[in-house]
Each structure stands twice: as C-alpha cells, then as structure tokens.
Amino acid sequence: MKPFTSSIALLCLSLLFAIPIFGQEKINRVEPPFWWAGMKNSKLQLLIHGDNIAQLTPKIQYKGLSLERVIKVKSPNYLFLDLKMEAGMSPGTCNIVFLNASQEVAASYNYDFKAREKGSAEREGFNNSDVLYLITPDRFVNADPANDSMEGLKEQSNRAFKGGRHGGDIKGIEQSLDYIADLGFTAIWVNPVLENDQEEYSYHGYSTTDFYKVDPRFGSNEEYRALSKKAKEKGVKFIMDMIVNHCGSGHWWMEDLPTDDWLNSTGEYVQTNHKKSVIQDPHGAEIDRKIFVDGWFVSTMPDLNQRNDLMATYLTQNSIWWIEYADLAGIRMDTYPYPDMNYMTEWTKAVMHEYPDFNVVGEEWNGNPAIVSYWQRGKQNSNGYTSELKSLMDFPVQENLVKALNVGSWNPVYEMLANDFLYPDPDNLVVFPDNHDMNRFYAAVGEDYAKFKLGLAMILTTRGIPQIYYGTEILMSNPGKGDHGIIRSDFPGGWAGDAVNAFTGAGLSTQQKEAKEFLRKILLWRKDAKALHDGKLLHYVPEHNTYVYFRYNDTDKVMVVLNMGNEAATLNLDRFSEALPAQATGKDIISGTAYKLAGTMMVPAMTPMVIDLD
Ligand code: CA
C-alpha cells in the first residue's frame, strides 16, 4: 500500500470507529463462532473476548436454549457462557445481549445455530479400504500467487529459502484432486492449515495462532470446506491435521491469557524432555513425567494446559466444530502423548460420542510397539490407563521396513509384525514408508528403485491403512540431507514455470513415470481388493530372502511374495498349504502374469508379486 492511500484508509477507519456502533463495541471474539442444533452433546461453552466484558451481564432468549452458568476468570476481558440445548431446539439465530449495571444493553452478539447436514453424525471415517495421500500444503501447488504474502501477517513468502513459505495453497490441492483420485488415493491428510502468524518457519502449520481461522496464505475457511466437499464428490475422504498440545507464540490470547493456568510452565522456560517412555515407565520419576507433559515442545510453541476445564472444553469443541464445519472423515492428532493423557481420553470420547464411525489416528513417534499400543482403544494397561483412540501411526513397522531394506533381510519386518499381539486392533494402524518429518522413503533406501518397489508393495498390502507422502509417486528424494525444508520440497509442476511437471509428466524421467504407474496399478486394484479391506494377515518366516504372506477373508485371497534377494528364489508351495488351496490359480497384478500355484514357483530377484487368487 502506498503512503498516501494508506493515510486516507487510516482516516476512513478512524472515522468509522469513532462512531460508536451501538451494541457491538465490546466484543472482539466469540468462539466457537457458531454451532449446530441437534448435536448429541447438549452442552456448549462460549468463550467471549472483549474489553472489560466481565463487567457486563449476558442474557439470552431463545426457545430450547438456556444459559446455565456464567464464568468469570482472572482477565476481565473474558466471559465463558455455559449453554444447554434442549433436544428439540431449532436452528436459528440467538441474540445474546450484555447488560451494564444500569440494565442497559451495552453489547450484543447474534449467535447462529445452524442445521446439521444429513448423516453428519453417521459419517464414515477413513478405514482399511482407504489409502491416504499426505500433503504439505505450502509445498504442493501454488494456485493463487496473490495470497503468497498477506499484509498483516508476519512472515512473507520466500521460495528461495528452504524453511520459508513457498506459496502452496488450498486452491492448489483442490485443482489437483483429479490427479490424486486418478492415482487411486481415496483420502487426503493435509498438514495443518490454521493461521500460523509466526515470525519464521510458519509454513509447516504446527504453531496455531487462531484455532478457528485458516491461514489466509493458504486460503479461507470457506475454501477449506469447499476442498473437503469437492474431495468427497470425487471419492476422496478428508483428514484434518490437528494439534491440541500447543499453540504458536503468536497466538492472539498470548497477550491476554484468561487464567494463570491457561498454559503450562509459564514461569521459567521449560522444554519438554521428549522422553515419551516416561508415560509408561514404572520406574519413571514424577518430575520427568511433568517435564515431558508440561514442558513446551519448542520455545515458540506454548504448552496448553488441558487440565484447565475451560481450555479442555475449548479444544474439544474446536475439534468438533471443524468436523462438522469442514465435513471431515478423520483427524490426525499431532504429538498424541504430549498433552494431559486423561484429557486425550476425554477428547477422543467426546469426538467418538458425536461421530461413532469416525476415525482418529494419533502420532506416537516411537519405534516400540509396547509404547504405541498403550494408546489404542481396548488396550488393558497395567497402570489402568484407558485410551479411546482407534488408530495410531505405525512407526515401529515404518522403522523396520527401512531397516529391512537396508540390511537386506525381511526379518525386522516379519518380527515387528509378530508384535501385533500387543495391539487390540492392529488392522486399524496407519502404515507408511515415510512422512513429512523424516527422510523420504526413496532416500532412505539409497535411491534403490527395486527396494523402493518392494517397500511400497509391502506397505500397500500388509495389514493396516496405508499412507503415502506426496511426491513419493515420482521418487522425490533428499539424499544425504535430513533437512525438513528439503524433505518437504515443492512438488514439481505446482508452480508456474516449473521445468518439470508431475501432473502432465513433462520432464519426468522414465523411471519416475514408471514409479507413478507402479503405484497407480496397485492402488486402483486395492480399491476393490476386499481381502485387504477386511481380511486377516497370515505370514511365513522369510526364507531365501523372500517374504510370503496372505491376506484373506471368507471369499477373497491375495498372496504377496516379496523377493529381496539378488537372485531368483524357488519356492516350494507345499509350505503354504495352510493358506493356499490345492490347484490354486491367480494373477500377479503387477506383472499381469497368470500362475498355477502348485509344486514350485520361481520368483525373480528383487521383485514384488501381488497374486490375486481366482
Ligand atoms: Ca499461494
């Protein structure tokens, strides 16, 4: 903005605000900004933020709605209103008035109760029939260069800096939905898009500064919702990345915290020790547990105190608001063990109470299945802790897949899957070769294309719900560099003028094109492969560098053969008679070759086979 026009604008603004807008001047925010009639939970708590709002007395008049309690806190600029909705309450607008000591209306707010969409409560979460495509929105597609930098937000676009904002946006994902669906993906998990008004490194989205607002550099709330709707129309489920452990240091409430215990460790800075095992460790010291849970993730991410009931309700309602508003099919919950663990049980319960068929996957970044399984719903823990979380990210299998391919033996994978007895529901784990926080899978296997294919075939056919990071289909890599900014590189073709375009195929190498088709072939087949959607897993001790397993239900059966050896392997099929019917026939969906499965079978070196039995 030029100086002249900006001073005119300022003058206009000051004129506007000099004229008192009767009834509105006291209120800065009401959160949640609106709600829905007909939710199972009849309670709603509103956070009202406004200058000295606590001096006023709120009143409501709306049929079926009652104001049960008004809560004042240390800061005079907050009021919390406990509302109760009767079962038959109709959608509509409730006028909340705030009276001063003379019983005059000093402020008012029109609060909307919207009608729920049909089937909202019965929404189906992502499940074993799905394969998730993980997207880092800043690095995927820049459809709107006009929003790359936004006035009023601290960090400006800088594509030349690997840790900067590169300009990718929600519109870019929307434009790419056909590409994603055509590859065979049935769900997208999009890294966080809520406002991150931080000085630097704000592109990753994990430093929320407004829990109810999409960052304008990604787009608007409406665009986010439109993306979800459009994805659904194309058969692609939408999964939101959420964080309840912390916010960003630039969060609006940091200037005016409601209570002294709104955050943890607000005195002298305490960083979490990141020792996740302290939660389960029977010998652990209480102070280490406290530092783990209440310390800040990093200095720019204040730790939220979910033991404060107001904070707990705020966060839970926020999650439900986004499910209802953006029509979500799932949530990926960041840093699952870091918040108060009893709160996480209450949070999950509240979400699953509203949406019984929904799915939530938690991130417990740990290679130990004893620790990961601790958090799954149905687990009987020795300390009595009960979790309500349906799904977890399967870090133990991810780590061991990379290890297996690097040591040249399937044993690490075979033995890790044998630990499934620890999980109440191993089928509901999300399996993945990599994600946005670690080396890209192609780099992790030394850019060995044969290993890459073996690994992907395994992830897409073993038990669980597979997830693939964007760009894996074109062998995106970060050789020798663990840098997050490089791992999350721009998707080629996402920016005008890119020399390589993964969407059109222009500039891709033969191998990149082949990798895309390899993935696409398995994904399209997997859509109808019922044995992978609800079937069991039966696997055999790896022999001759070859891992053989079956996925089966009552009607369908798939035999997966993964030869990691540098020589062809000859398998004696009698060994698999427990799973393999006599005189079975089938077709390898990768090569298209038909097989008579009797006697022996030759498996070429370094080759995956996925045989769909007739
Ligand atoms: Ca943009």
Residues whose N, C-alpha, C, O or C-beta is under 5 A from the ligand:
A	BS01	CA	N142 A143 D144 P145 N147 D148 G167 G168 D169 R217
